[in-house]
Amino acid sequence: MPIAMQVAGANRHDMKLTRATLSAIVIPRPIPTFDEPQGLCLDKGFDYDEVRDVVLEFGFTAHIRTRGEEAKAMKKEAGFKARRWVVERTHSWLNRFRRLLVRWEKRADTYLAMLHLACGLVVWRSNSLMG
């Protein structure tokens, strides 16, 4: 599940929302140490020095696939498959909610509330399947 969410128009690049998204983290995080750093996995759309600086400012260790890195690995290693990122998996889970897939809400705060509700339902369903 996402550690935070930020709503913006589809024409806004994801990397522009990095600071706002990390500022929206609602649960207290343990302080990262040298022995126990906190990683943050991002896809190649976040491969910018500006993003790396913001991620470092918030105390995360950035794990960002650079542009072309997966293509090189696919050529080098036979049978290599591109890594399916957690973000894409989460989008797939959220797309199962029609109210989110087809956005009916006009206000961003209402849409964000629906996103939170959907995330809660996904977690609740996964916990009920486990036992």
N, CA, C and O atoms as a Tinker XYZ file with bonds, in Angstrom:
   524  protein
     1  N      0.827000   -1.176000    0.000000    73     2
     2  CA     0.000000    0.000000    0.000000    64     1     3
     3  C      0.874000    1.242000    0.000000    63     2     4     5
     4  O      2.006000    1.217000    0.483000    81     3
     5  N      0.354000    2.304000   -0.532000    73     3     6
     6  CA     1.129000    3.539000   -0.579000    64     5     7
     7  C      1.396000    4.085000    0.827000    63     6     8     9
     8  O      0.565000    3.952000    1.726000    81     7
     9  N      2.561000    4.697000    0.998000    73     7    10
    10  CA     2.851000    5.340000    2.286000    64     9    11
    11  C      2.203000    6.715000    2.355000    63    10    12    13
    12  O      2.013000    7.269000    3.437000    81    11
    13  N      1.865000    7.262000    1.190000    73    11    14
    14  CA     1.185000    8.554000    1.109000    64    13    15
    15  C      0.610000    8.707000   -0.295000    63    14    16    17
    16  O      1.031000    8.025000   -1.229000    81    15
    17  N     -0.363000    9.615000   -0.429000    73    15    18
    18  CA    -0.975000    9.866000   -1.738000    64    17    19
    19  C     -1.110000   11.356000   -1.955000    63    18    20    21
    20  O     -1.301000   12.129000   -1.017000    81    19
    21  N     -1.007000   11.736000   -3.206000    73    19    22
    22  CA    -1.197000   13.121000   -3.616000    64    21    23
    23  C     -1.998000   13.101000   -4.908000    63    22    24    25
    24  O     -1.696000   12.309000   -5.801000    81    23
    25  N     -3.003000   13.945000   -5.031000    73    23    26
    26  CA    -3.854000   13.981000   -6.214000    64    25    27
    27  C     -3.473000   15.193000   -7.058000    63    26    28    29
    28  O     -3.350000   16.307000   -6.549000    81    27
    29  N     -3.288000   14.956000   -8.358000    73    27    30
    30  CA    -2.993000   16.038000   -9.306000    64    29    31
    31  C     -3.538000   15.628000  -10.667000    63    30    32    33
    32  O     -3.955000   14.487000  -10.864000    81    31
    33  N     -3.532000   16.554000  -11.585000    73    31    34
    34  CA    -4.007000   16.276000  -12.931000    64    33    35
    35  C     -3.103000   15.289000  -13.656000    63    34    36    37
    36  O     -1.926000   15.141000  -13.325000    81    35
    37  N     -3.668000   14.625000  -14.639000    73    35    38
    38  CA    -2.910000   13.627000  -15.386000    64    37    39
    39  C     -1.804000   14.254000  -16.223000    63    38    40    41
    40  O     -0.886000   13.557000  -16.657000    81    39
    41  N     -1.880000   15.552000  -16.452000    73    39    42
    42  CA    -0.856000   16.214000  -17.251000    64    41    43
    43  C      0.333000   16.679000  -16.411000    63    42    44    45
    44  O      1.247000   17.304000  -16.948000    81    43
    45  N      0.346000   16.396000  -15.132000    73    43    46
    46  CA     1.446000   16.773000  -14.233000    64    45    47
    47  C      2.389000   15.599000  -14.077000    63    46    48    49
    48  O      1.952000   14.488000  -13.776000    81    47
    49  N      3.672000   15.826000  -14.278000    73    47    50
    50  CA     4.662000   14.752000  -14.184000    64    49    51
    51  C      4.803000   14.288000  -12.744000    63    50    52    53
    52  O      4.792000   15.101000  -11.819000    81    51
    53  N      4.936000   12.967000  -12.553000    73    51    54
    54  CA     5.030000   12.387000  -11.216000    64    53    55
    55  C      6.161000   12.985000  -10.389000    63    54    56    57
    56  O      6.005000   13.220000   -9.191000    81    55
    57  N      7.295000   13.228000  -11.028000    73    55    58
    58  CA     8.456000   13.702000  -10.268000    64    57    59
    59  C      8.209000   15.062000   -9.610000    63    58    60    61
    60  O      8.864000   15.399000   -8.624000    81    59
    61  N      7.282000   15.835000  -10.144000    73    59    62
    62  CA     6.949000   17.142000   -9.565000    64    61    63
    63  C      6.185000   17.002000   -8.247000    63    62    64    65
    64  O      6.098000   17.960000   -7.478000    81    63
    65  N      5.635000   15.823000   -7.983000    73    63    66
    66  CA     4.852000   15.593000   -6.769000    64    65    67
    67  C      5.642000   14.877000   -5.672000    63    66    68    69
    68  O      5.070000   14.499000   -4.650000    81    67
    69  N      6.932000   14.689000   -5.870000    73    67    70
    70  CA     7.729000   13.928000   -4.905000    64    69    71
    71  C      7.693000   14.560000   -3.523000    63    70    72    73
    72  O      7.386000   13.885000   -2.540000    81    71
    73  N      8.003000   15.848000   -3.438000    73    71    74
    74  CA     8.034000   16.522000   -2.131000    64    73    75
    75  C      6.649000   16.501000   -1.466000    63    74    76    77
    76  O      6.541000   16.214000   -0.274000    81    75
    77  N      5.612000   16.797000   -2.219000    73    75    78
    78  CA     4.260000   16.825000   -1.658000    64    77    79
    79  C      3.836000   15.436000   -1.170000    63    78    80    81
    80  O      3.196000   15.308000   -0.127000    81    79
    81  N      4.195000   14.413000   -1.924000    73    79    82
    82  CA     3.823000   13.049000   -1.529000    64    81    83
    83  C      4.554000   12.622000   -0.266000    63    82    84    85
    84  O      3.942000   12.064000    0.645000    81    83
    85  N      5.851000   12.876000   -0.201000    73    83    86
    86  CA     6.603000   12.493000    0.997000    64    85    87
    87  C      6.185000   13.327000    2.202000    63    86    88    89
    88  O      6.259000   12.851000    3.335000    81    87
    89  N      5.751000   14.555000    1.976000    73    87    90
    90  CA     5.242000   15.389000    3.077000    64    89    91
    91  C      3.902000   14.883000    3.591000    63    90    92    93
    92  O      3.525000   15.178000    4.725000    81    91
    93  N      3.179000   14.128000    2.776000    73    91    94
    94  CA     1.848000   13.642000    3.140000    64    93    95
    95  C      1.876000   12.326000    3.919000    63    94    96    97
    96  O      0.818000   11.765000    4.206000    81    95
    97  N      3.051000   11.826000    4.263000    73    95    98
    98  CA     3.136000   10.578000    5.040000    64    97    99
    99  C      2.468000   10.808000    6.388000    63    98   100   101
   100  O      2.829000   11.732000    7.118000    81    99
   101  N      1.486000    9.959000    6.718000    73    99   102
   102  CA     0.677000   10.193000    7.916000    64   101   103
   103  C      1.123000    9.396000    9.139000    63   102   104   105
   104  O      0.778000    9.760000   10.263000    81   103
   105  N      1.872000    8.330000    8.948000    73   103   106
   106  CA     2.300000    7.540000   10.097000    64   105   107
   107  C      3.715000    7.941000   10.500000    63   106   108   109
   108  O      4.525000    8.279000    9.637000    81   107
   109  N      4.026000    7.912000   11.787000    73   107   110
   110  CA     5.388000    8.257000   12.196000    64   109   111
   111  C      6.374000    7.189000   11.724000    63   110   112   113
   112  O      6.143000    5.990000   11.882000    81   111
   113  N      7.462000    7.649000   11.150000    73   111   114
   114  CA     8.494000    6.739000   10.657000    64   113   115
   115  C      9.605000    6.618000   11.688000    63   114   116   117
   116  O      9.921000    7.586000   12.379000    81   115
   117  N     10.200000    5.431000   11.796000    73   115   118
   118  CA    11.394000    5.345000   12.641000    64   117   119
   119  C     12.528000    6.152000   11.997000    63   118   120   121
   120  O     12.589000    6.284000   10.775000    81   119
   121  N     13.393000    6.670000   12.804000    73   119   122
   122  CA    14.507000    7.457000   12.284000    64   121   123
   123  C     15.489000    6.515000   11.603000    63   122   124   125
   124  O     15.957000    5.558000   12.220000    81   123
   125  N     15.815000    6.781000   10.310000    73   123   126
   126  CA    16.753000    5.906000    9.621000    64   125   127
   127  C     18.164000    6.046000   10.206000    63   126   128   129
   128  O     18.602000    7.142000   10.558000    81   127
   129  N     18.848000    4.932000   10.298000    73   127   130
   130  CA    20.227000    4.920000   10.791000    64   129   131
   131  C     21.122000    4.302000    9.726000    63   130   132   133
   132  O     20.647000    3.806000    8.704000    81   131
   133  N     22.422000    4.342000    9.983000    73   131   134
   134  CA    23.369000    3.734000    9.053000    64   133   135
   135  C     23.139000    2.225000    8.962000    63   134   136   137
   136  O     23.237000    1.640000    7.884000    81   135
   137  N     22.830000    1.596000   10.108000    73   135   138
   138  CA    22.610000    0.146000   10.140000    64   137   139
   139  C     21.238000   -0.242000    9.582000    63   138   140   141
   140  O     21.082000   -1.324000    9.017000    81   139
   141  N     20.255000    0.629000    9.738000    73   139   142
   142  CA    18.903000    0.366000    9.265000    64   141   143
   143  C     18.378000    1.527000    8.423000    63   142   144   145
   144  O     17.545000    2.306000    8.885000    81   143
   145  N     18.876000    1.643000    7.164000    73   143   146
   146  CA    18.378000    2.716000    6.300000    64   145   147
   147  C     16.971000    2.390000    5.805000    63   146   148   149
   148  O     16.546000    1.235000    5.842000    81   147
   149  N     16.262000    3.400000    5.347000    73   147   150
   150  CA    14.918000    3.204000    4.811000    64   149   151
   151  C     14.962000    3.451000    3.310000    63   150   152   153
   152  O     15.262000    4.555000    2.857000    81   151
   153  N     14.658000    2.407000    2.549000    73   151   154
   154  CA    14.687000    2.501000    1.101000    64   153   155
   155  C     13.371000    2.996000    0.535000    63   154   156   157
   156  O     12.313000    2.823000    1.141000    81   155
   157  N     13.449000    3.618000   -0.643000    73   155   158
   158  CA    12.266000    4.076000   -1.357000    64   157   159
   159  C     12.451000    3.696000   -2.818000    63   158   160   161
   160  O     13.325000    4.235000   -3.497000    81   159
   161  N     11.631000    2.766000   -3.307000    73   159   162
   162  CA    11.728000    2.293000   -4.683000    64   161   163
   163  C     10.893000    3.189000   -5.596000    63   162   164   165
   164  O      9.708000    3.419000   -5.355000    81   163
   165  N     11.536000    3.687000   -6.644000    73   163   166
   166  CA    10.874000    4.554000   -7.617000    64   165   167
   167  C     11.215000    4.067000   -9.011000    63   166   168   169
   168  O     12.274000    3.477000   -9.225000    81   167
   169  N     10.319000    4.312000   -9.966000    73   167   170
   170  CA    10.596000    3.869000  -11.329000    64   169   171
   171  C     11.375000    4.929000  -12.092000    63   170   172   173
   172  O     11.708000    5.980000  -11.545000    81   171
   173  N     11.662000    4.650000  -13.352000    73   171   174
   174  CA    12.544000    5.543000  -14.105000    64   173   175
   175  C     11.944000    6.907000  -14.402000    63   174   176   177
   176  O     12.654000    7.795000  -14.872000    81   175
   177  N     10.673000    7.096000  -14.145000    73   175   178
   178  CA    10.068000    8.413000  -14.276000    64   177   179
   179  C     10.547000    9.380000  -13.195000    63   178   180   181
   180  O     10.316000   10.585000  -13.293000    81   179
   181  N     11.207000    8.860000  -12.171000    73   179   182
   182  CA    11.735000    9.674000  -11.081000    64   181   183
   183  C     13.254000    9.813000  -11.147000    63   182   184   185
   184  O     13.876000   10.239000  -10.173000    81   183
   185  N     13.853000    9.464000  -12.270000    73   183   186
   186  CA    15.305000    9.470000  -12.423000    64   185   187
   187  C     15.813000   10.886000  -12.718000    63   186   188   189
   188  O     16.242000   11.191000  -13.831000    81   187
   189  N     15.753000   11.739000  -11.688000    73   187   190
   190  CA    16.212000   13.122000  -11.783000    64   189   191
   191  C     16.980000   13.470000  -10.514000    63   190   192   193
   192  O     16.654000   12.978000   -9.433000    81   191
   193  N     17.989000   14.308000  -10.641000    73   191   194
   194  CA    18.767000   14.727000   -9.475000    64   193   195
   195  C     17.893000   15.451000   -8.451000    63   194   196   197
   196  O     18.101000   15.308000   -7.246000    81   195
   197  N     16.926000   16.220000   -8.921000    73   195   198
   198  CA    16.010000   16.935000   -8.034000    64   197   199
   199  C     15.254000   15.956000   -7.130000    63   198   200   201
   200  O     15.081000   16.212000   -5.939000    81   199
   201  N     14.811000   14.846000   -7.696000    73   199   202
   202  CA    14.091000   13.830000   -6.919000    64   201   203
   203  C     15.032000   13.168000   -5.921000    63   202   204   205
   204  O     14.670000   12.959000   -4.763000    81   203
   205  N     16.234000   12.841000   -6.368000    73   203   206
   206  CA    17.205000   12.217000   -5.455000    64   205   207
   207  C     17.492000   13.121000   -4.263000    63   206   208   209
   208  O     17.628000   12.634000   -3.140000    81   207
   209  N     17.588000   14.433000   -4.490000    73   207   210
   210  CA    17.837000   15.383000   -3.400000    64   209   211
   211  C     16.672000   15.413000   -2.418000    63   210   212   213
   212  O     16.884000   15.425000   -1.205000    81   211
   213  N     15.444000   15.425000   -2.930000    73   211   214
   214  CA    14.255000   15.459000   -2.064000    64   213   215
   215  C     14.155000   14.169000   -1.255000    63   214   216   217
   216  O     13.870000   14.208000   -0.058000    81   215
   217  N     14.385000   13.035000   -1.895000    73   215   218
   218  CA    14.318000   11.738000   -1.207000    64   217   219
   219  C     15.359000   11.682000   -0.095000    63   218   220   221
   220  O     15.068000   11.206000    1.002000    81   219
   221  N     16.568000   12.164000   -0.369000    73   219   222
   222  CA    17.626000   12.198000    0.641000    64   221   223
   223  C     17.266000   13.148000    1.777000    63   222   224   225
   224  O     17.549000   12.861000    2.940000    81   223
   225  N     16.647000   14.270000    1.449000    73   223   226
   226  CA    16.210000   15.241000    2.457000    64   225   227
   227  C     15.226000   14.622000    3.445000    63   226   228   229
   228  O     15.236000   14.964000    4.627000    81   227
   229  N     14.374000   13.711000    2.969000    73   227   230
   230  CA    13.398000   13.051000    3.837000    64   229   231
   231  C     13.973000   11.811000    4.525000    63   230   232   233
   232  O     13.255000   11.124000    5.251000    81   231
   233  N     15.246000   11.518000    4.309000    73   231   234
   234  CA    15.908000   10.428000    5.018000    64   233   235
   235  C     15.752000    9.062000    4.383000    63   234   236   237
   236  O     16.005000    8.053000    5.041000    81   235
   237  N     15.346000    8.996000    3.130000    73   235   238
   238  CA    15.219000    7.720000    2.436000    64   237   239
   239  C     16.464000    7.450000    1.594000    63   238   240   241
   240  O     17.179000    8.374000    1.205000    81   239
   241  N     16.707000    6.187000    1.323000    73   239   242
   242  CA    17.717000    5.783000    0.356000    64   241   243
   243  C     16.976000    5.482000   -0.936000    63   242   244   245
   244  O     16.127000    4.592000   -0.973000    81   243
   245  N     17.291000    6.217000   -1.996000    73   243   246
   246  CA    16.573000    6.070000   -3.269000    64   245   247
   247  C     17.045000    4.827000   -4.023000    63   246   248   249
   248  O     18.243000    4.590000   -4.173000    81   247
   249  N     16.087000    4.050000   -4.488000    73   247   250
   250  CA    16.337000    2.918000   -5.377000    64   249   251
   251  C     15.573000    3.219000   -6.662000    63   250   252   253
   252  O     14.386000    2.917000   -6.783000    81   251
   253  N     16.278000    3.821000   -7.617000    73   251   254
   254  CA    15.642000    4.275000   -8.852000    64   253   255
   255  C     16.301000    3.578000  -10.029000    63   254   256   257
   256  O     17.518000    3.649000  -10.202000    81   255
   257  N     15.495000    2.909000  -10.834000    73   255   258
   258  CA    16.002000    2.317000  -12.072000    64   257   259
   259  C     16.303000    3.443000  -13.041000    63   258   260   261
   260  O     15.409000    4.214000  -13.389000    81   259
   261  N     17.538000    3.549000  -13.478000    73   259   262
   262  CA    17.883000    4.591000  -14.430000    64   261   263
   263  C     17.341000    4.251000  -15.806000    63   262   264   265
   264  O     17.045000    3.095000  -16.108000    81   263
   265  N     17.218000    5.270000  -16.628000    73   263   266
   266  CA    16.674000    5.077000  -17.971000    64   265   267
   267  C     17.575000    4.140000  -18.756000    63   266   268   269
   268  O     18.786000    4.348000  -18.828000    81   267
   269  N     16.987000    3.114000  -19.339000    73   267   270
   270  CA    17.718000    2.163000  -20.166000    64   269   271
   271  C     18.363000    1.023000  -19.411000    63   270   272   273
   272  O     18.900000    0.108000  -20.035000    81   271
   273  N     18.328000    1.044000  -18.088000    73   271   274
   274  CA    18.971000    0.004000  -17.283000    64   273   275
   275  C     18.332000   -1.366000  -17.497000    63   274   276   277
   276  O     19.040000   -2.363000  -17.640000    81   275
   277  N     17.001000   -1.422000  -17.520000    73   275   278
   278  CA    16.325000   -2.707000  -17.720000    64   277   279
   279  C     16.533000   -3.228000  -19.129000    63   278   280   281
   280  O     16.655000   -4.437000  -19.326000    81   279
   281  N     16.576000   -2.331000  -20.123000    73   279   282
   282  CA    16.807000   -2.755000  -21.508000    64   281   283
   283  C     18.189000   -3.387000  -21.645000    63   282   284   285
   284  O     18.341000   -4.391000  -22.341000    81   283
   285  N     19.206000   -2.808000  -20.986000    73   283   286
   286  CA    20.558000   -3.379000  -21.021000    64   285   287
   287  C     20.583000   -4.753000  -20.353000    63   286   288   289
   288  O     21.220000   -5.681000  -20.851000    81   287
   289  N     19.886000   -4.875000  -19.226000    73   287   290
   290  CA    19.849000   -6.150000  -18.507000    64   289   291
   291  C     19.152000   -7.225000  -19.339000    63   290   292   293
   292  O     19.549000   -8.390000  -19.304000    81   291
   293  N     18.112000   -6.841000  -20.089000    73   291   294
   294  CA    17.394000   -7.809000  -20.927000    64   293   295
   295  C     18.290000   -8.314000  -22.049000    63   294   296   297
   296  O     18.211000   -9.486000  -22.420000    81   295
   297  N     19.143000   -7.450000  -22.596000    73   295   298
   298  CA    20.068000   -7.875000  -23.653000    64   297   299
   299  C     21.183000   -8.740000  -23.095000    63   298   300   301
   300  O     21.631000   -9.679000  -23.753000    81   299
   301  N     21.639000   -8.428000  -21.877000    73   299   302
   302  CA    22.776000   -9.119000  -21.280000    64   301   303
   303  C     22.406000  -10.505000  -20.745000    63   302   304   305
   304  O     23.147000  -11.466000  -20.953000    81   303
   305  N     21.269000  -10.613000  -20.061000    73   303   306
   306  CA    20.880000  -11.856000  -19.405000    64   305   307
   307  C     19.716000  -12.517000  -20.140000    63   306   308   309
   308  O     18.671000  -11.902000  -20.351000    81   307
   309  N     19.912000  -13.765000  -20.522000    73   307   310
   310  CA    18.834000  -14.498000  -21.184000    64   309   311
   311  C     17.724000  -14.784000  -20.174000    63   310   312   313
   312  O     17.999000  -15.242000  -19.065000    81   311
   313  N     16.493000  -14.521000  -20.543000    73   311   314
   314  CA    15.356000  -14.797000  -19.672000    64   313   315
   315  C     15.101000  -13.734000  -18.621000    63   314   316   317
   316  O     14.243000  -13.918000  -17.758000    81   315
   317  N     15.834000  -12.614000  -18.674000    73   315   318
   318  CA    15.619000  -11.542000  -17.710000    64   317   319
   319  C     14.257000  -10.893000  -17.960000    63   318   320   321
   320  O     13.909000  -10.566000  -19.095000    81   319
   321  N     13.504000  -10.715000  -16.893000    73   319   322
   322  CA    12.201000  -10.057000  -16.999000    64   321   323
   323  C     12.261000   -8.751000  -16.230000    63   322   324   325
   324  O     12.855000   -8.679000  -15.155000    81   323
   325  N     11.648000   -7.728000  -16.783000    73   323   326
   326  CA    11.612000   -6.433000  -16.116000    64   325   327
   327  C     10.890000   -6.566000  -14.784000    63   326   328   329
   328  O      9.911000   -7.303000  -14.666000    81   327
   329  N     11.374000   -5.859000  -13.801000    73   327   330
   330  CA    10.804000   -5.915000  -12.465000    64   329   331
   331  C      9.456000   -5.202000  -12.436000    63   330   332   333
   332  O      9.344000   -4.074000  -12.915000    81   331
   333  N      8.455000   -5.836000  -11.891000    73   331   334
   334  CA     7.142000   -5.201000  -11.764000    64   333   335
   335  C      7.156000   -4.392000  -10.483000    63   334   336   337
   336  O      7.278000   -4.944000   -9.390000    81   335
   337  N      7.034000   -3.113000  -10.620000    73   335   338
   338  CA     7.166000   -2.227000   -9.482000    64   337   339
   339  C      5.915000   -2.235000   -8.616000    63   338   340   341
   340  O      4.801000   -2.448000   -9.095000    81   339
   341  N      6.129000   -2.001000   -7.352000    73   339   342
   342  CA     5.064000   -1.993000   -6.360000    64   341   343
   343  C      3.991000   -0.966000   -6.723000    63   342   344   345
   344  O      2.803000   -1.205000   -6.508000    81   343
   345  N      4.406000    0.163000   -7.267000    73   343   346
   346  CA     3.459000    1.214000   -7.627000    64   345   347
   347  C      2.484000    0.712000   -8.685000    63   346   348   349
   348  O      1.280000    0.948000   -8.583000    81   347
   349  N      2.995000    0.024000   -9.696000    73   347   350
   350  CA     2.132000   -0.480000  -10.763000    64   349   351
   351  C      1.164000   -1.533000  -10.237000    63   350   352   353
   352  O      0.014000   -1.593000  -10.671000    81   351
   353  N      1.624000   -2.360000   -9.304000    73   351   354
   354  CA     0.757000   -3.371000   -8.698000    64   353   355
   355  C     -0.363000   -2.697000   -7.911000    63   354   356   357
   356  O     -1.515000   -3.125000   -7.970000    81   355
   357  N     -0.020000   -1.647000   -7.179000    73   355   358
   358  CA    -1.015000   -0.924000   -6.405000    64   357   359
   359  C     -2.040000   -0.260000   -7.317000    63   358   360   361
   360  O     -3.235000   -0.270000   -7.021000    81   359
   361  N     -1.577000    0.320000   -8.431000    73   359   362
   362  CA    -2.513000    0.898000   -9.401000    64   361   363
   363  C     -3.473000   -0.168000   -9.917000    63   362   364   365
   364  O     -4.662000    0.097000  -10.090000    81   363
   365  N     -2.966000   -1.357000  -10.161000    73   363   366
   366  CA    -3.816000   -2.451000  -10.630000    64   365   367
   367  C     -4.889000   -2.782000   -9.591000    63   366   368   369
   368  O     -6.051000   -2.987000   -9.942000    81   367
   369  N     -4.507000   -2.834000   -8.328000    73   367   370
   370  CA    -5.477000   -3.113000   -7.268000    64   369   371
   371  C     -6.527000   -2.014000   -7.196000    63   370   372   373
   372  O     -7.716000   -2.297000   -7.050000    81   371
   373  N     -6.093000   -0.769000   -7.297000    73   371   374
   374  CA    -7.030000    0.351000   -7.181000    64   373   375
   375  C     -7.930000    0.466000   -8.407000    63   374   376   377
   376  O     -9.048000    0.970000   -8.300000    81   375
   377  N     -7.469000    0.013000   -9.558000    73   375   378
   378  CA    -8.293000    0.065000  -10.765000    64   377   379
   379  C     -9.479000   -0.894000  -10.709000    63   378   380   381
   380  O    -10.373000   -0.820000  -11.551000    81   379
   381  N     -9.492000   -1.783000   -9.736000    73   379   382
   382  CA   -10.631000   -2.695000   -9.569000    64   381   383
   383  C    -11.849000   -1.983000   -8.973000    63   382   384   385
   384  O    -12.954000   -2.526000   -8.963000    81   383
   385  N    -11.632000   -0.770000   -8.481000    73   383   386
   386  CA   -12.717000    0.030000   -7.932000    64   385   387
   387  C    -13.187000    0.987000   -9.021000    63   386   388   389
   388  O    -12.479000    1.928000   -9.381000    81   387
   389  N    -14.371000    0.744000   -9.535000    73   387   390
   390  CA   -14.869000    1.519000  -10.669000    64   389   391
   391  C    -14.965000    3.010000  -10.353000    63   390   392   393
   392  O    -14.771000    3.858000  -11.224000    81   391
   393  N    -15.263000    3.305000   -9.116000    73   391   394
   394  CA   -15.393000    4.710000   -8.725000    64   393   395
   395  C    -14.062000    5.450000   -8.859000    63   394   396   397
   396  O    -14.043000    6.666000   -9.046000    81   395
   397  N    -12.963000    4.726000   -8.766000    73   395   398
   398  CA   -11.647000    5.335000   -8.944000    64   397   399
   399  C    -11.206000    5.279000  -10.405000    63   398   400   401
   400  O    -10.565000    6.204000  -10.904000    81   399
   401  N    -11.551000    4.198000  -11.077000    73   399   402
   402  CA   -11.161000    4.036000  -12.477000    64   401   403
   403  C    -11.821000    5.094000  -13.351000    63   402   404   405
   404  O    -11.173000    5.712000  -14.196000    81   403
   405  N    -13.109000    5.291000  -13.139000    73   403   406
   406  CA   -13.846000    6.369000  -13.807000    64   405   407
   407  C    -14.102000    7.406000  -12.724000    63   406   408   409
   408  O    -14.947000    7.201000  -11.852000    81   407
   409  N    -13.390000    8.498000  -12.773000    73   407   410
   410  CA   -13.468000    9.486000  -11.691000    64   409   411
   411  C    -14.771000   10.264000  -11.774000    63   410   412   413
   412  O    -15.000000   11.024000  -12.715000    81   411
   413  N    -15.628000   10.060000  -10.764000    73   411   414
   414  CA   -16.910000   10.745000  -10.693000    64   413   415
   415  C    -16.808000   12.005000   -9.837000    63   414   416   417
   416  O    -17.562000   12.955000  -10.048000    81   415
   417  N    -15.900000   12.024000   -8.886000    73   415   418
   418  CA   -15.781000   13.162000   -7.975000    64   417   419
   419  C    -15.175000   14.365000   -8.685000    63   418   420   421
   420  O    -14.219000   14.227000   -9.447000    81   419
   421  N    -15.724000   15.527000   -8.436000    73   419   422
   422  CA   -15.181000   16.757000   -9.022000    64   421   423
   423  C    -14.137000   17.380000   -8.111000    63   422   424   425
   424  O    -13.204000   18.029000   -8.583000    81   423
   425  N    -14.289000   17.187000   -6.824000    73   423   426
   426  CA   -13.358000   17.781000   -5.859000    64   425   427
   427  C    -12.229000   16.809000   -5.536000    63   426   428   429
   428  O    -12.457000   15.610000   -5.377000    81   427
   429  N    -11.017000   17.333000   -5.441000    73   427   430
   430  CA    -9.841000   16.503000   -5.177000    64   429   431
   431  C     -9.896000   15.861000   -3.796000    63   430   432   433
   432  O     -9.460000   14.720000   -3.637000    81   431
   433  N    -10.429000   16.573000   -2.776000    73   431   434
   434  CA   -10.466000   16.003000   -1.433000    64   433   435
   435  C    -11.415000   14.809000   -1.353000    63   434   436   437
   436  O    -11.145000   13.858000   -0.620000    81   435
   437  N    -12.514000   14.845000   -2.091000    73   435   438
   438  CA   -13.442000   13.713000   -2.124000    64   437   439
   439  C    -12.804000   12.521000   -2.824000    63   438   440   441
   440  O    -12.947000   11.382000   -2.380000    81   439
   441  N    -12.102000   12.787000   -3.916000    73   439   442
   442  CA   -11.415000   11.714000   -4.639000    64   441   443
   443  C    -10.330000   11.086000   -3.755000    63   442   444   445
   444  O    -10.176000    9.865000   -3.732000    81   443
   445  N     -9.585000   11.917000   -3.034000    73   443   446
   446  CA    -8.551000   11.415000   -2.128000    64   445   447
   447  C     -9.166000   10.548000   -1.028000    63   446   448   449
   448  O     -8.581000    9.538000   -0.637000    81   447
   449  N    -10.340000   10.935000   -0.529000    73   447   450
   450  CA   -11.041000   10.123000    0.473000    64   449   451
   451  C    -11.412000    8.755000   -0.095000    63   450   452   453
   452  O    -11.298000    7.745000    0.600000    81   451
   453  N    -11.851000    8.713000   -1.346000    73   451   454
   454  CA   -12.175000    7.438000   -1.994000    64   453   455
   455  C    -10.916000    6.576000   -2.173000    63   454   456   457
   456  O    -10.974000    5.356000   -2.024000    81   455
   457  N     -9.783000    7.208000   -2.492000    73   455   458
   458  CA    -8.517000    6.475000   -2.595000    64   457   459
   459  C     -8.143000    5.846000   -1.256000    63   458   460   461
   460  O     -7.732000    4.687000   -1.202000    81   459
   461  N     -8.286000    6.614000   -0.179000    73   459   462
   462  CA    -7.988000    6.074000    1.150000    64   461   463
   463  C     -8.919000    4.913000    1.505000    63   462   464   465
   464  O     -8.479000    3.902000    2.052000    81   463
   465  N    -10.192000    5.063000    1.194000    73   463   466
   466  CA   -11.154000    3.998000    1.457000    64   465   467
   467  C    -10.786000    2.735000    0.665000    63   466   468   469
   468  O    -10.826000    1.631000    1.209000    81   467
   469  N    -10.433000    2.892000   -0.597000    73   467   470
   470  CA   -10.063000    1.743000   -1.432000    64   469   471
   471  C     -8.815000    1.052000   -0.878000    63   470   472   473
   472  O     -8.756000   -0.177000   -0.836000    81   471
   473  N     -7.827000    1.829000   -0.457000    73   471   474
   474  CA    -6.616000    1.229000    0.124000    64   473   475
   475  C     -6.954000    0.451000    1.396000    63   474   476   477
   476  O     -6.437000   -0.643000    1.623000    81   475
   477  N     -7.827000    1.030000    2.220000    73   475   478
   478  CA    -8.261000    0.326000    3.427000    64   477   479
   479  C     -8.966000   -0.978000    3.099000    63   478   480   481
   480  O     -8.745000   -1.988000    3.768000    81   479
   481  N     -9.807000   -0.968000    2.083000    73   479   482
   482  CA   -10.509000   -2.192000    1.675000    64   481   483
   483  C     -9.542000   -3.250000    1.133000    63   482   484   485
   484  O     -9.709000   -4.440000    1.402000    81   483
   485  N     -8.545000   -2.822000    0.382000    73   483   486
   486  CA    -7.554000   -3.770000   -0.144000    64   485   487
   487  C     -6.803000   -4.438000    1.005000    63   486   488   489
   488  O     -6.612000   -5.654000    0.996000    81   487
   489  N     -6.379000   -3.654000    1.988000    73   487   490
   490  CA    -5.669000   -4.212000    3.140000    64   489   491
   491  C     -6.591000   -5.123000    3.946000    63   490   492   493
   492  O     -6.179000   -6.205000    4.366000    81   491
   493  N     -7.825000   -4.700000    4.164000    73   491   494
   494  CA    -8.775000   -5.510000    4.930000    64   493   495
   495  C     -9.040000   -6.842000    4.232000    63   494   496   497
   496  O     -9.084000   -7.889000    4.878000    81   495
   497  N     -9.216000   -6.798000    2.916000    73   495   498
   498  CA    -9.466000   -8.037000    2.152000    64   497   499
   499  C     -8.255000   -8.958000    2.205000    63   498   500   501
   500  O     -8.415000  -10.171000    2.341000    81   499
   501  N     -7.057000   -8.414000    2.102000    73   499   502
   502  CA    -5.865000   -9.272000    2.138000    64   501   503
   503  C     -5.675000   -9.888000    3.517000    63   502   504   505
   504  O     -5.233000  -11.032000    3.624000    81   503
   505  N     -6.004000   -9.144000    4.580000    73   503   506
   506  CA    -5.900000   -9.689000    5.924000    64   505   507
   507  C     -6.957000  -10.749000    6.182000    63   506   508   509
   508  O     -6.688000  -11.724000    6.882000    81   507
   509  N     -8.169000  -10.578000    5.624000    73   507   510
   510  CA    -9.222000  -11.568000    5.835000    64   509   511
   511  C     -8.905000  -12.860000    5.073000    63   510   512   513
   512  O     -9.355000  -13.934000    5.472000    81   511
   513  N     -8.143000  -12.769000    3.992000    73   511   514
   514  CA    -7.746000  -13.971000    3.251000    64   513   515
   515  C     -6.666000  -14.763000    3.983000    63   514   516   517
   516  O     -6.555000  -15.978000    3.824000    81   515
   517  N     -5.863000  -14.047000    4.795000    73   515   518
   518  CA    -4.759000  -14.704000    5.495000    64   517   519
   519  C     -5.224000  -15.473000    6.732000    63   518   520   521
   520  O     -4.518000  -16.365000    7.201000    81   519
   521  N     -6.343000  -15.156000    7.239000    73   519   522
   522  CA    -6.730000  -15.930000    8.395000    64   521   523
   523  C     -7.842000  -15.337000    9.077000    63   522   524
   524  O     -8.301000  -15.870000   10.088000    81   523
